[in-house]
Amino acid sequence: MSITVELQYFASLRDRTGVEHERLSTSADTLEALYRECDARHGLGWPIAKLRVAANGEFARWDDPVADGDRVAFIPPVSGG
């Protein structure tokens, strides 16, 4: 079964994809599976251990399920100074 999600990319992930957000039709059942699909599609290059993930405005776990209409954000580490 395919669902549609709205993805947001931040910082270096936005640079890699060339977009800030996109709609994606997916059969991924977890946030980790969704990230792996996006990584294969865009060559994001970050291991999930280094990233944070949020779903519908709240930080989430990689093994959380993905539902139709979810807004998912992949957040790489940021540096500042």
Long-range contacts (C-beta under 8 A, 24 or more apart in sequence): 1-27, 2-26, 2-27, 3-27, 3-66, 3-67, 3-68, 3-69, 3-70, 4-68, 4-69, 5-34, 5-66, 5-68, 5-69, 5-70, 5-71, 5-72, 6-69, 6-70, 6-71, 6-72, 7-34, 7-38, 7-72, 7-73, 7-74, 8-71, 8-72, 8-73, 8-74, 9-73, 9-74, 10-73, 10-74, 10-75, 10-76, 10-78, 11-75, 11-76, 11-78, 12-46, 12-76, 13-44, 13-46, 13-74, 13-75, 13-76, 16-42, 16-43, 16-44, 16-45, 17-42, 17-44, 26-66, 28-66, 29-65, 29-66, 30-62, 30-63, 30-64, 30-65, 30-66, 31-55, 31-60, 31-61, 31-62, 31-63, 31-64, 31-65, 31-66, 31-72, 32-62, 32-63, 33-66, 34-66, 34-72, 35-62, 35-74, 38-74, 44-74, 46-74, 46-76, 50-76, 50-77, 51-75, 51-76, 51-77
